[in-house]
Amino acid sequence: MSYYDAVCRMIELNVDPDYMEGWMGGYLRNPRREEHEITPEYSTGFEDGLERDTRHFCSWVIPLSS
């Protein structure tokens, strides 16, 4: 899955924004956030992005409220 397709899919599924930001940063090999700004969601996303792994983002979907 390409970067564009993965990001579009995460948006469609309403994936946690911190996870998405981490995944995108890791995928693009950007520097990590400052230590005090790192959340578990961001950290996991960053690691998945470094590996270009798209298998785990479904675990970070935020259910839409009705």
PDBQT receptor file of N, H, CA, C and O in Angstrom, charges set to zero:
ATOM      1  N   MET A   1       0.850  -1.168   0.000  1.00  0.00    +0.000 N 
ATOM      2  CA  MET A   1       0.000   0.000   0.000  1.00  0.00    +0.000 C 
ATOM      3  C   MET A   1       0.901   1.238   0.000  1.00  0.00    +0.000 C 
ATOM      4  O   MET A   1       1.868   1.317   0.758  1.00  0.00    +0.000 OA
ATOM      5  N   SER A   2       0.569   2.188  -0.853  1.00  0.00    +0.000 N 
ATOM      6  H   SER A   2      -0.216   2.123  -1.469  1.00  0.00    +0.000 HD
ATOM      7  CA  SER A   2       1.371   3.408  -0.930  1.00  0.00    +0.000 C 
ATOM      8  C   SER A   2       1.105   4.315   0.274  1.00  0.00    +0.000 C 
ATOM      9  O   SER A   2       0.134   4.127   1.007  1.00  0.00    +0.000 OA
ATOM     10  N   TYR A   3       1.969   5.282   0.459  1.00  0.00    +0.000 N 
ATOM     11  H   TYR A   3       2.758   5.435  -0.136  1.00  0.00    +0.000 HD
ATOM     12  CA  TYR A   3       1.803   6.260   1.540  1.00  0.00    +0.000 C 
ATOM     13  C   TYR A   3       0.440   6.937   1.417  1.00  0.00    +0.000 C 
ATOM     14  O   TYR A   3      -0.317   7.001   2.385  1.00  0.00    +0.000 OA
ATOM     15  N   TYR A   4       0.138   7.435   0.234  1.00  0.00    +0.000 N 
ATOM     16  H   TYR A   4       0.753   7.383  -0.553  1.00  0.00    +0.000 HD
ATOM     17  CA  TYR A   4      -1.130   8.135   0.003  1.00  0.00    +0.000 C 
ATOM     18  C   TYR A   4      -2.322   7.241   0.322  1.00  0.00    +0.000 C 
ATOM     19  O   TYR A   4      -3.246   7.663   1.018  1.00  0.00    +0.000 OA
ATOM     20  N   ASP A   5      -2.307   6.011  -0.180  1.00  0.00    +0.000 N 
ATOM     21  H   ASP A   5      -1.556   5.668  -0.745  1.00  0.00    +0.000 HD
ATOM     22  CA  ASP A   5      -3.415   5.082   0.068  1.00  0.00    +0.000 C 
ATOM     23  C   ASP A   5      -3.563   4.772   1.556  1.00  0.00    +0.000 C 
ATOM     24  O   ASP A   5      -4.679   4.700   2.071  1.00  0.00    +0.000 OA
ATOM     25  N   ALA A   6      -2.444   4.591   2.239  1.00  0.00    +0.000 N 
ATOM     26  H   ALA A   6      -1.537   4.649   1.821  1.00  0.00    +0.000 HD
ATOM     27  CA  ALA A   6      -2.488   4.280   3.672  1.00  0.00    +0.000 C 
ATOM     28  C   ALA A   6      -3.077   5.446   4.461  1.00  0.00    +0.000 C 
ATOM     29  O   ALA A   6      -3.920   5.240   5.334  1.00  0.00    +0.000 OA
ATOM     30  N   VAL A   7      -2.640   6.664   4.162  1.00  0.00    +0.000 N 
ATOM     31  H   VAL A   7      -1.955   6.832   3.453  1.00  0.00    +0.000 HD
ATOM     32  CA  VAL A   7      -3.155   7.836   4.877  1.00  0.00    +0.000 C 
ATOM     33  C   VAL A   7      -4.643   8.024   4.582  1.00  0.00    +0.000 C 
ATOM     34  O   VAL A   7      -5.420   8.302   5.496  1.00  0.00    +0.000 OA
ATOM     35  N   CYS A   8      -5.046   7.877   3.332  1.00  0.00    +0.000 N 
ATOM     36  H   CYS A   8      -4.416   7.651   2.590  1.00  0.00    +0.000 HD
ATOM     37  CA  CYS A   8      -6.471   7.999   2.990  1.00  0.00    +0.000 C 
ATOM     38  C   CYS A   8      -7.295   6.955   3.733  1.00  0.00    +0.000 C 
ATOM     39  O   CYS A   8      -8.383   7.258   4.224  1.00  0.00    +0.000 OA
ATOM     40  N   ARG A   9      -6.790   5.740   3.818  1.00  0.00    +0.000 N 
ATOM     41  H   ARG A   9      -5.906   5.494   3.419  1.00  0.00    +0.000 HD
ATOM     42  CA  ARG A   9      -7.515   4.676   4.521  1.00  0.00    +0.000 C 
ATOM     43  C   ARG A   9      -7.623   4.987   6.016  1.00  0.00    +0.000 C 
ATOM     44  O   ARG A   9      -8.672   4.767   6.620  1.00  0.00    +0.000 OA
ATOM     45  N   MET A  10      -6.553   5.492   6.609  1.00  0.00    +0.000 N 
ATOM     46  H   MET A  10      -5.700   5.671   6.118  1.00  0.00    +0.000 HD
ATOM     47  CA  MET A  10      -6.606   5.851   8.026  1.00  0.00    +0.000 C 
ATOM     48  C   MET A  10      -7.627   6.960   8.274  1.00  0.00    +0.000 C 
ATOM     49  O   MET A  10      -8.343   6.934   9.275  1.00  0.00    +0.000 OA
ATOM     50  N   ILE A  11      -7.694   7.923   7.374  1.00  0.00    +0.000 N 
ATOM     51  H   ILE A  11      -7.112   7.944   6.561  1.00  0.00    +0.000 HD
ATOM     52  CA  ILE A  11      -8.683   9.000   7.512  1.00  0.00    +0.000 C 
ATOM     53  C   ILE A  11     -10.094   8.431   7.404  1.00  0.00    +0.000 C 
ATOM     54  O   ILE A  11     -10.967   8.777   8.199  1.00  0.00    +0.000 OA
ATOM     55  N   GLU A  12     -10.318   7.561   6.423  1.00  0.00    +0.000 N 
ATOM     56  H   GLU A  12      -9.609   7.280   5.776  1.00  0.00    +0.000 HD
ATOM     57  CA  GLU A  12     -11.638   6.941   6.235  1.00  0.00    +0.000 C 
ATOM     58  C   GLU A  12     -12.079   6.168   7.475  1.00  0.00    +0.000 C 
ATOM     59  O   GLU A  12     -13.256   6.182   7.837  1.00  0.00    +0.000 OA
ATOM     60  N   LEU A  13     -11.131   5.496   8.119  1.00  0.00    +0.000 N 
ATOM     61  H   LEU A  13     -10.176   5.484   7.824  1.00  0.00    +0.000 HD
ATOM     62  CA  LEU A  13     -11.453   4.662   9.279  1.00  0.00    +0.000 C 
ATOM     63  C   LEU A  13     -11.499   5.441  10.591  1.00  0.00    +0.000 C 
ATOM     64  O   LEU A  13     -11.856   4.885  11.629  1.00  0.00    +0.000 OA
ATOM     65  N   ASN A  14     -11.143   6.720  10.552  1.00  0.00    +0.000 N 
ATOM     66  H   ASN A  14     -10.853   7.172   9.708  1.00  0.00    +0.000 HD
ATOM     67  CA  ASN A  14     -11.100   7.561  11.753  1.00  0.00    +0.000 C 
ATOM     68  C   ASN A  14     -10.061   7.052  12.760  1.00  0.00    +0.000 C 
ATOM     69  O   ASN A  14     -10.356   6.862  13.941  1.00  0.00    +0.000 OA
ATOM     70  N   VAL A  15      -8.848   6.838  12.264  1.00  0.00    +0.000 N 
ATOM     71  H   VAL A  15      -8.609   6.992  11.306  1.00  0.00    +0.000 HD
ATOM     72  CA  VAL A  15      -7.740   6.391  13.113  1.00  0.00    +0.000 C 
ATOM     73  C   VAL A  15      -7.306   7.549  14.011  1.00  0.00    +0.000 C 
ATOM     74  O   VAL A  15      -7.359   8.712  13.611  1.00  0.00    +0.000 OA
ATOM     75  N   ASP A  16      -6.877   7.215  15.224  1.00  0.00    +0.000 N 
ATOM     76  H   ASP A  16      -6.834   6.270  15.549  1.00  0.00    +0.000 HD
ATOM     77  CA  ASP A  16      -6.420   8.204  16.198  1.00  0.00    +0.000 C 
ATOM     78  C   ASP A  16      -5.420   9.174  15.548  1.00  0.00    +0.000 C 
ATOM     79  O   ASP A  16      -4.461   8.729  14.917  1.00  0.00    +0.000 OA
ATOM     80  N   PRO A  17      -5.631  10.488  15.691  1.00  0.00    +0.000 N 
ATOM     81  CA  PRO A  17      -4.750  11.460  15.044  1.00  0.00    +0.000 C 
ATOM     82  C   PRO A  17      -3.289  11.375  15.487  1.00  0.00    +0.000 C 
ATOM     83  O   PRO A  17      -2.393  11.596  14.672  1.00  0.00    +0.000 OA
ATOM     84  N   ASP A  18      -3.029  11.061  16.756  1.00  0.00    +0.000 N 
ATOM     85  H   ASP A  18      -3.757  10.881  17.418  1.00  0.00    +0.000 HD
ATOM     86  CA  ASP A  18      -1.640  10.923  17.208  1.00  0.00    +0.000 C 
ATOM     87  C   ASP A  18      -0.967   9.733  16.541  1.00  0.00    +0.000 C 
ATOM     88  O   ASP A  18       0.199   9.813  16.154  1.00  0.00    +0.000 OA
ATOM     89  N   TYR A  19      -1.698   8.625  16.404  1.00  0.00    +0.000 N 
ATOM     90  H   TYR A  19      -2.645   8.559  16.718  1.00  0.00    +0.000 HD
ATOM     91  CA  TYR A  19      -1.140   7.458  15.715  1.00  0.00    +0.000 C 
ATOM     92  C   TYR A  19      -0.822   7.832  14.267  1.00  0.00    +0.000 C 
ATOM     93  O   TYR A  19       0.257   7.524  13.761  1.00  0.00    +0.000 OA
ATOM     94  N   MET A  20      -1.772   8.499  13.608  1.00  0.00    +0.000 N 
ATOM     95  H   MET A  20      -2.649   8.748  14.020  1.00  0.00    +0.000 HD
ATOM     96  CA  MET A  20      -1.556   8.886  12.206  1.00  0.00    +0.000 C 
ATOM     97  C   MET A  20      -0.344   9.797  12.057  1.00  0.00    +0.000 C 
ATOM     98  O   MET A  20       0.476   9.611  11.158  1.00  0.00    +0.000 OA
ATOM     99  N   GLU A  21      -0.235  10.779  12.940  1.00  0.00    +0.000 N 
ATOM    100  H   GLU A  21      -0.901  10.930  13.670  1.00  0.00    +0.000 HD
ATOM    101  CA  GLU A  21       0.898  11.706  12.867  1.00  0.00    +0.000 C 
ATOM    102  C   GLU A  21       2.219  10.964  13.075  1.00  0.00    +0.000 C 
ATOM    103  O   GLU A  21       3.205  11.231  12.389  1.00  0.00    +0.000 OA
ATOM    104  N   GLY A  22       2.226  10.037  14.023  1.00  0.00    +0.000 N 
ATOM    105  H   GLY A  22       1.425   9.820  14.581  1.00  0.00    +0.000 HD
ATOM    106  CA  GLY A  22       3.420   9.223  14.244  1.00  0.00    +0.000 C 
ATOM    107  C   GLY A  22       3.743   8.352  13.047  1.00  0.00    +0.000 C 
ATOM    108  O   GLY A  22       4.899   8.264  12.632  1.00  0.00    +0.000 OA
ATOM    109  N   TRP A  23       2.721   7.703  12.485  1.00  0.00    +0.000 N 
ATOM    110  H   TRP A  23       1.782   7.775  12.822  1.00  0.00    +0.000 HD
ATOM    111  CA  TRP A  23       2.928   6.823  11.333  1.00  0.00    +0.000 C 
ATOM    112  C   TRP A  23       3.492   7.610  10.152  1.00  0.00    +0.000 C 
ATOM    113  O   TRP A  23       4.444   7.177   9.503  1.00  0.00    +0.000 OA
ATOM    114  N   MET A  24       2.894   8.769   9.881  1.00  0.00    +0.000 N 
ATOM    115  H   MET A  24       2.121   9.121  10.409  1.00  0.00    +0.000 HD
ATOM    116  CA  MET A  24       3.365   9.585   8.760  1.00  0.00    +0.000 C 
ATOM    117  C   MET A  24       4.802  10.056   8.998  1.00  0.00    +0.000 C 
ATOM    118  O   MET A  24       5.627  10.029   8.084  1.00  0.00    +0.000 OA
ATOM    119  N   GLY A  25       5.098  10.488  10.225  1.00  0.00    +0.000 N 
ATOM    120  H   GLY A  25       4.428  10.510  10.967  1.00  0.00    +0.000 HD
ATOM    121  CA  GLY A  25       6.454  10.929  10.538  1.00  0.00    +0.000 C 
ATOM    122  C   GLY A  25       7.469   9.810  10.405  1.00  0.00    +0.000 C 
ATOM    123  O   GLY A  25       8.557  10.015   9.865  1.00  0.00    +0.000 OA
ATOM    124  N   GLY A  26       7.121   8.630  10.894  1.00  0.00    +0.000 N 
ATOM    125  H   GLY A  26       6.238   8.464  11.332  1.00  0.00    +0.000 HD
ATOM    126  CA  GLY A  26       8.017   7.486  10.772  1.00  0.00    +0.000 C 
ATOM    127  C   GLY A  26       8.216   7.066   9.326  1.00  0.00    +0.000 C 
ATOM    128  O   GLY A  26       9.338   6.790   8.902  1.00  0.00    +0.000 OA
ATOM    129  N   TYR A  27       7.130   7.017   8.571  1.00  0.00    +0.000 N 
ATOM    130  H   TYR A  27       6.218   7.241   8.915  1.00  0.00    +0.000 HD
ATOM    131  CA  TYR A  27       7.197   6.619   7.162  1.00  0.00    +0.000 C 
ATOM    132  C   TYR A  27       8.127   7.550   6.389  1.00  0.00    +0.000 C 
ATOM    133  O   TYR A  27       8.918   7.108   5.555  1.00  0.00    +0.000 OA
ATOM    134  N   LEU A  28       8.019   8.852   6.682  1.00  0.00    +0.000 N 
ATOM    135  H   LEU A  28       7.376   9.211   7.359  1.00  0.00    +0.000 HD
ATOM    136  CA  LEU A  28       8.826   9.847   5.973  1.00  0.00    +0.000 C 
ATOM    137  C   LEU A  28      10.198  10.065   6.603  1.00  0.00    +0.000 C 
ATOM    138  O   LEU A  28      10.975  10.900   6.139  1.00  0.00    +0.000 OA
ATOM    139  N   ARG A  29      10.494   9.302   7.674  1.00  0.00    +0.000 N 
ATOM    140  H   ARG A  29       9.862   8.624   8.050  1.00  0.00    +0.000 HD
ATOM    141  CA  ARG A  29      11.772   9.391   8.389  1.00  0.00    +0.000 C 
ATOM    142  C   ARG A  29      12.007  10.777   8.978  1.00  0.00    +0.000 C 
ATOM    143  O   ARG A  29      13.141  11.256   9.022  1.00  0.00    +0.000 OA
ATOM    144  N   ASN A  30      10.934  11.417   9.429  1.00  0.00    +0.000 N 
ATOM    145  H   ASN A  30      10.014  11.028   9.393  1.00  0.00    +0.000 HD
ATOM    146  CA  ASN A  30      11.050  12.709  10.112  1.00  0.00    +0.000 C 
ATOM    147  C   ASN A  30      11.606  12.489  11.513  1.00  0.00    +0.000 C 
ATOM    148  O   ASN A  30      11.516  11.381  12.042  1.00  0.00    +0.000 OA
ATOM    149  N   PRO A  31      12.180  13.526  12.123  1.00  0.00    +0.000 N 
ATOM    150  CA  PRO A  31      12.610  13.387  13.520  1.00  0.00    +0.000 C 
ATOM    151  C   PRO A  31      11.392  13.186  14.420  1.00  0.00    +0.000 C 
ATOM    152  O   PRO A  31      10.294  13.653  14.117  1.00  0.00    +0.000 OA
ATOM    153  N   ARG A  32      11.607  12.484  15.527  1.00  0.00    +0.000 N 
ATOM    154  H   ARG A  32      12.498  12.105  15.774  1.00  0.00    +0.000 HD
ATOM    155  CA  ARG A  32      10.518  12.281  16.492  1.00  0.00    +0.000 C 
ATOM    156  C   ARG A  32      10.149  13.604  17.155  1.00  0.00    +0.000 C 
ATOM    157  O   ARG A  32      10.908  14.573  17.129  1.00  0.00    +0.000 OA
ATOM    158  N   ARG A  33       8.964  13.608  17.745  1.00  0.00    +0.000 N 
ATOM    159  H   ARG A  33       8.347  12.821  17.766  1.00  0.00    +0.000 HD
ATOM    160  CA  ARG A  33       8.525  14.750  18.552  1.00  0.00    +0.000 C 
ATOM    161  C   ARG A  33       9.455  14.910  19.750  1.00  0.00    +0.000 C 
ATOM    162  O   ARG A  33      10.254  14.030  20.070  1.00  0.00    +0.000 OA
ATOM    163  N   GLU A  34       9.321  16.064  20.399  1.00  0.00    +0.000 N 
ATOM    164  H   GLU A  34       8.672  16.779  20.139  1.00  0.00    +0.000 HD
ATOM    165  CA  GLU A  34      10.015  16.272  21.667  1.00  0.00    +0.000 C 
ATOM    166  C   GLU A  34       9.505  15.250  22.674  1.00  0.00    +0.000 C 
ATOM    167  O   GLU A  34       8.339  14.856  22.620  1.00  0.00    +0.000 OA
ATOM    168  N   GLU A  35      10.354  14.821  23.582  1.00  0.00    +0.000 N 
ATOM    169  H   GLU A  35      11.301  15.141  23.626  1.00  0.00    +0.000 HD
ATOM    170  CA  GLU A  35      10.030  13.758  24.542  1.00  0.00    +0.000 C 
ATOM    171  C   GLU A  35       8.726  14.012  25.297  1.00  0.00    +0.000 C 
ATOM    172  O   GLU A  35       7.934  13.088  25.482  1.00  0.00    +0.000 OA
ATOM    173  N   HIS A  36       8.495  15.231  25.728  1.00  0.00    +0.000 N 
ATOM    174  H   HIS A  36       9.139  15.982  25.578  1.00  0.00    +0.000 HD
ATOM    175  CA  HIS A  36       7.288  15.530  26.517  1.00  0.00    +0.000 C 
ATOM    176  C   HIS A  36       6.012  15.533  25.669  1.00  0.00    +0.000 C 
ATOM    177  O   HIS A  36       4.914  15.595  26.221  1.00  0.00    +0.000 OA
ATOM    178  N   GLU A  37       6.135  15.467  24.343  1.00  0.00    +0.000 N 
ATOM    179  H   GLU A  37       7.027  15.417  23.894  1.00  0.00    +0.000 HD
ATOM    180  CA  GLU A  37       4.970  15.457  23.451  1.00  0.00    +0.000 C 
ATOM    181  C   GLU A  37       4.644  14.063  22.924  1.00  0.00    +0.000 C 
ATOM    182  O   GLU A  37       3.664  13.894  22.200  1.00  0.00    +0.000 OA
ATOM    183  N   ILE A  38       5.448  13.066  23.274  1.00  0.00    +0.000 N 
ATOM    184  H   ILE A  38       6.245  13.204  23.863  1.00  0.00    +0.000 HD
ATOM    185  CA  ILE A  38       5.245  11.716  22.753  1.00  0.00    +0.000 C 
ATOM    186  C   ILE A  38       4.173  11.003  23.568  1.00  0.00    +0.000 C 
ATOM    187  O   ILE A  38       4.238  10.946  24.796  1.00  0.00    +0.000 OA
ATOM    188  N   THR A  39       3.186  10.460  22.861  1.00  0.00    +0.000 N 
ATOM    189  H   THR A  39       3.133  10.506  21.863  1.00  0.00    +0.000 HD
ATOM    190  CA  THR A  39       2.122   9.661  23.483  1.00  0.00    +0.000 C 
ATOM    191  C   THR A  39       2.312   8.210  23.052  1.00  0.00    +0.000 C 
ATOM    192  O   THR A  39       3.044   7.951  22.096  1.00  0.00    +0.000 OA
ATOM    193  N   PRO A  40       1.679   7.262  23.727  1.00  0.00    +0.000 N 
ATOM    194  CA  PRO A  40       1.771   5.860  23.287  1.00  0.00    +0.000 C 
ATOM    195  C   PRO A  40       1.266   5.679  21.852  1.00  0.00    +0.000 C 
ATOM    196  O   PRO A  40       1.819   4.888  21.088  1.00  0.00    +0.000 OA
ATOM    197  N   GLU A  41       0.215   6.416  21.497  1.00  0.00    +0.000 N 
ATOM    198  H   GLU A  41      -0.234   7.059  22.118  1.00  0.00    +0.000 HD
ATOM    199  CA  GLU A  41      -0.327   6.322  20.138  1.00  0.00    +0.000 C 
ATOM    200  C   GLU A  41       0.702   6.795  19.110  1.00  0.00    +0.000 C 
ATOM    201  O   GLU A  41       0.935   6.136  18.097  1.00  0.00    +0.000 OA
ATOM    202  N   TYR A  42       1.310   7.943  19.390  1.00  0.00    +0.000 N 
ATOM    203  H   TYR A  42       1.121   8.478  20.213  1.00  0.00    +0.000 HD
ATOM    204  CA  TYR A  42       2.317   8.492  18.490  1.00  0.00    +0.000 C 
ATOM    205  C   TYR A  42       3.503   7.543  18.354  1.00  0.00    +0.000 C 
ATOM    206  O   TYR A  42       3.961   7.264  17.246  1.00  0.00    +0.000 OA
ATOM    207  N   SER A  43       3.992   7.055  19.476  1.00  0.00    +0.000 N 
ATOM    208  H   SER A  43       3.619   7.282  20.377  1.00  0.00    +0.000 HD
ATOM    209  CA  SER A  43       5.160   6.179  19.484  1.00  0.00    +0.000 C 
ATOM    210  C   SER A  43       4.909   4.903  18.676  1.00  0.00    +0.000 C 
ATOM    211  O   SER A  43       5.756   4.486  17.886  1.00  0.00    +0.000 OA
ATOM    212  N   THR A  44       3.746   4.289  18.877  1.00  0.00    +0.000 N 
ATOM    213  H   THR A  44       3.057   4.627  19.518  1.00  0.00    +0.000 HD
ATOM    214  CA  THR A  44       3.411   3.075  18.127  1.00  0.00    +0.000 C 
ATOM    215  C   THR A  44       3.291   3.387  16.643  1.00  0.00    +0.000 C 
ATOM    216  O   THR A  44       3.793   2.638  15.805  1.00  0.00    +0.000 OA
ATOM    217  N   GLY A  45       2.628   4.491  16.319  1.00  0.00    +0.000 N 
ATOM    218  H   GLY A  45       2.221   5.100  17.000  1.00  0.00    +0.000 HD
ATOM    219  CA  GLY A  45       2.498   4.894  14.923  1.00  0.00    +0.000 C 
ATOM    220  C   GLY A  45       3.846   5.158  14.279  1.00  0.00    +0.000 C 
ATOM    221  O   GLY A  45       4.079   4.776  13.133  1.00  0.00    +0.000 OA
ATOM    222  N   PHE A  46       4.734   5.810  15.018  1.00  0.00    +0.000 N 
ATOM    223  H   PHE A  46       4.545   6.121  15.949  1.00  0.00    +0.000 HD
ATOM    224  CA  PHE A  46       6.060   6.117  14.484  1.00  0.00    +0.000 C 
ATOM    225  C   PHE A  46       6.818   4.831  14.157  1.00  0.00    +0.000 C 
ATOM    226  O   PHE A  46       7.420   4.710  13.091  1.00  0.00    +0.000 OA
ATOM    227  N   GLU A  47       6.783   3.878  15.079  1.00  0.00    +0.000 N 
ATOM    228  H   GLU A  47       6.293   3.976  15.945  1.00  0.00    +0.000 HD
ATOM    229  CA  GLU A  47       7.474   2.601  14.845  1.00  0.00    +0.000 C 
ATOM    230  C   GLU A  47       6.878   1.867  13.646  1.00  0.00    +0.000 C 
ATOM    231  O   GLU A  47       7.614   1.324  12.823  1.00  0.00    +0.000 OA
ATOM    232  N   ASP A  48       5.541   1.849  13.545  1.00  0.00    +0.000 N 
ATOM    233  H   ASP A  48       4.943   2.290  14.214  1.00  0.00    +0.000 HD
ATOM    234  CA  ASP A  48       4.895   1.204  12.396  1.00  0.00    +0.000 C 
ATOM    235  C   ASP A  48       5.260   1.917  11.104  1.00  0.00    +0.000 C 
ATOM    236  O   ASP A  48       5.494   1.271  10.082  1.00  0.00    +0.000 OA
ATOM    237  N   GLY A  49       5.311   3.242  11.143  1.00  0.00    +0.000 N 
ATOM    238  H   GLY A  49       5.121   3.767  11.973  1.00  0.00    +0.000 HD
ATOM    239  CA  GLY A  49       5.680   4.010   9.958  1.00  0.00    +0.000 C 
ATOM    240  C   GLY A  49       7.108   3.737   9.513  1.00  0.00    +0.000 C 
ATOM    241  O   GLY A  49       7.375   3.628   8.316  1.00  0.00    +0.000 OA
ATOM    242  N   LEU A  50       8.027   3.625  10.468  1.00  0.00    +0.000 N 
ATOM    243  H   LEU A  50       7.809   3.712  11.440  1.00  0.00    +0.000 HD
ATOM    244  CA  LEU A  50       9.416   3.301  10.114  1.00  0.00    +0.000 C 
ATOM    245  C   LEU A  50       9.490   1.983   9.350  1.00  0.00    +0.000 C 
ATOM    246  O   LEU A  50      10.271   1.836   8.410  1.00  0.00    +0.000 OA
ATOM    247  N   GLU A  51       8.664   1.030   9.771  1.00  0.00    +0.000 N 
ATOM    248  H   GLU A  51       8.030   1.150  10.535  1.00  0.00    +0.000 HD
ATOM    249  CA  GLU A  51       8.633  -0.287   9.124  1.00  0.00    +0.000 C 
ATOM    250  C   GLU A  51       7.714  -0.303   7.903  1.00  0.00    +0.000 C 
ATOM    251  O   GLU A  51       7.623  -1.306   7.194  1.00  0.00    +0.000 OA
ATOM    252  N   ARG A  52       7.037   0.819   7.668  1.00  0.00    +0.000 N 
ATOM    253  H   ARG A  52       7.111   1.633   8.244  1.00  0.00    +0.000 HD
ATOM    254  CA  ARG A  52       6.044   0.927   6.587  1.00  0.00    +0.000 C 
ATOM    255  C   ARG A  52       4.969  -0.143   6.726  1.00  0.00    +0.000 C 
ATOM    256  O   ARG A  52       4.493  -0.718   5.747  1.00  0.00    +0.000 OA
ATOM    257  N   ASP A  53       4.609  -0.383   7.977  1.00  0.00    +0.000 N 
ATOM    258  H   ASP A  53       4.996   0.084   8.772  1.00  0.00    +0.000 HD
ATOM    259  CA  ASP A  53       3.653  -1.429   8.345  1.00  0.00    +0.000 C 
ATOM    260  C   ASP A  53       2.248  -0.838   8.410  1.00  0.00    +0.000 C 
ATOM    261  O   ASP A  53       1.998   0.101   9.165  1.00  0.00    +0.000 OA
ATOM    262  N   THR A  54       1.339  -1.388   7.622  1.00  0.00    +0.000 N 
ATOM    263  H   THR A  54       1.542  -2.151   7.009  1.00  0.00    +0.000 HD
ATOM    264  CA  THR A  54      -0.045  -0.909   7.616  1.00  0.00    +0.000 C 
ATOM    265  C   THR A  54      -0.987  -1.900   8.291  1.00  0.00    +0.000 C 
ATOM    266  O   THR A  54      -2.204  -1.728   8.223  1.00  0.00    +0.000 OA
ATOM    267  N   ARG A  55      -0.460  -2.920   8.932  1.00  0.00    +0.000 N 
ATOM    268  H   ARG A  55       0.529  -3.060   8.987  1.00  0.00    +0.000 HD
ATOM    269  CA  ARG A  55      -1.304  -3.958   9.529  1.00  0.00    +0.000 C 
ATOM    270  C   ARG A  55      -1.913  -3.559  10.858  1.00  0.00    +0.000 C 
ATOM    271  O   ARG A  55      -2.927  -4.132  11.258  1.00  0.00    +0.000 OA
ATOM    272  N   HIS A  56      -1.331  -2.593  11.559  1.00  0.00    +0.000 N 
ATOM    273  H   HIS A  56      -0.508  -2.127  11.235  1.00  0.00    +0.000 HD
ATOM    274  CA  HIS A  56      -1.764  -2.317  12.930  1.00  0.00    +0.000 C 
ATOM    275  C   HIS A  56      -2.673  -1.111  13.094  1.00  0.00    +0.000 C 
ATOM    276  O   HIS A  56      -3.233  -0.918  14.173  1.00  0.00    +0.000 OA
ATOM    277  N   PHE A  57      -2.838  -0.290  12.060  1.00  0.00    +0.000 N 
ATOM    278  H   PHE A  57      -2.383  -0.446  11.183  1.00  0.00    +0.000 HD
ATOM    279  CA  PHE A  57      -3.587   0.938  12.305  1.00  0.00    +0.000 C 
ATOM    280  C   PHE A  57      -5.057   0.703  12.606  1.00  0.00    +0.000 C 
ATOM    281  O   PHE A  57      -5.709   1.579  13.176  1.00  0.00    +0.000 OA
ATOM    282  N   CYS A  58      -5.596  -0.446  12.242  1.00  0.00    +0.000 N 
ATOM    283  H   CYS A  58      -5.067  -1.157  11.778  1.00  0.00    +0.000 HD
ATOM    284  CA  CYS A  58      -6.999  -0.747  12.578  1.00  0.00    +0.000 C 
ATOM    285  C   CYS A  58      -7.193  -0.840  14.093  1.00  0.00    +0.000 C 
ATOM    286  O   CYS A  58      -8.309  -0.665  14.582  1.00  0.00    +0.000 OA
ATOM    287  N   SER A  59      -6.129  -1.112  14.832  1.00  0.00    +0.000 N 
ATOM    288  H   SER A  59      -5.223  -1.254  14.434  1.00  0.00    +0.000 HD
ATOM    289  CA  SER A  59      -6.214  -1.169  16.295  1.00  0.00    +0.000 C 
ATOM    290  C   SER A  59      -6.406   0.213  16.907  1.00  0.00    +0.000 C 
ATOM    291  O   SER A  59      -6.769   0.325  18.078  1.00  0.00    +0.000 OA
ATOM    292  N   TRP A  60      -6.167   1.262  16.135  1.00  0.00    +0.000 N 
ATOM    293  H   TRP A  60      -5.872   1.171  15.183  1.00  0.00    +0.000 HD
ATOM    294  CA  TRP A  60      -6.229   2.630  16.651  1.00  0.00    +0.000 C 
ATOM    295  C   TRP A  60      -7.429   3.408  16.113  1.00  0.00    +0.000 C 
ATOM    296  O   TRP A  60      -7.449   4.638  16.174  1.00  0.00    +0.000 OA
ATOM    297  N   VAL A  61      -8.428   2.697  15.586  1.00  0.00    +0.000 N 
ATOM    298  H   VAL A  61      -8.412   1.698  15.536  1.00  0.00    +0.000 HD
ATOM    299  CA  VAL A  61      -9.639   3.346  15.081  1.00  0.00    +0.000 C 
ATOM    300  C   VAL A  61     -10.449   3.887  16.259  1.00  0.00    +0.000 C 
ATOM    301  O   VAL A  61     -10.646   3.196  17.258  1.00  0.00    +0.000 OA
ATOM    302  N   ILE A  62     -10.907   5.114  16.131  1.00  0.00    +0.000 N 
ATOM    303  H   ILE A  62     -10.747   5.675  15.320  1.00  0.00    +0.000 HD
ATOM    304  CA  ILE A  62     -11.773   5.726  17.141  1.00  0.00    +0.000 C 
ATOM    305  C   ILE A  62     -13.210   5.567  16.649  1.00  0.00    +0.000 C 
ATOM    306  O   ILE A  62     -13.560   6.091  15.592  1.00  0.00    +0.000 OA
ATOM    307  N   PRO A  63     -14.044   4.849  17.401  1.00  0.00    +0.000 N 
ATOM    308  CA  PRO A  63     -15.436   4.664  16.958  1.00  0.00    +0.000 C 
ATOM    309  C   PRO A  63     -16.163   6.011  16.853  1.00  0.00    +0.000 C 
ATOM    310  O   PRO A  63     -16.007   6.889  17.701  1.00  0.00    +0.000 OA
ATOM    311  N   LEU A  64     -16.942   6.144  15.814  1.00  0.00    +0.000 N 
ATOM    312  H   LEU A  64     -17.070   5.430  15.125  1.00  0.00    +0.000 HD
ATOM    313  CA  LEU A  64     -17.738   7.355  15.642  1.00  0.00    +0.000 C 
ATOM    314  C   LEU A  64     -18.924   7.309  16.588  1.00  0.00    +0.000 C 
ATOM    315  O   LEU A  64     -19.602   6.288  16.703  1.00  0.00    +0.000 OA
ATOM    316  N   SER A  65     -19.166   8.410  17.257  1.00  0.00    +0.000 N 
ATOM    317  H   SER A  65     -18.615   9.239  17.164  1.00  0.00    +0.000 HD
ATOM    318  CA  SER A  65     -20.322   8.443  18.161  1.00  0.00    +0.000 C 
ATOM    319  C   SER A  65     -21.578   8.748  17.349  1.00  0.00    +0.000 C 
ATOM    320  O   SER A  65     -21.530   9.474  16.357  1.00  0.00    +0.000 OA
ATOM    321  N   SER A  66     -22.688   8.187  17.781  1.00  0.00    +0.000 N 
ATOM    322  H   SER A  66     -22.727   7.597  18.587  1.00  0.00    +0.000 HD
ATOM    323  CA  SER A  66     -23.927   8.364  17.016  1.00  0.00    +0.000 C 
ATOM    324  C   SER A  66     -24.754   9.530  17.484  1.00  0.00    +0.000 C 
ATOM    325  O   SER A  66     -25.821   9.792  16.928  1.00  0.00    +0.000 OA
TER     326      SER A  66
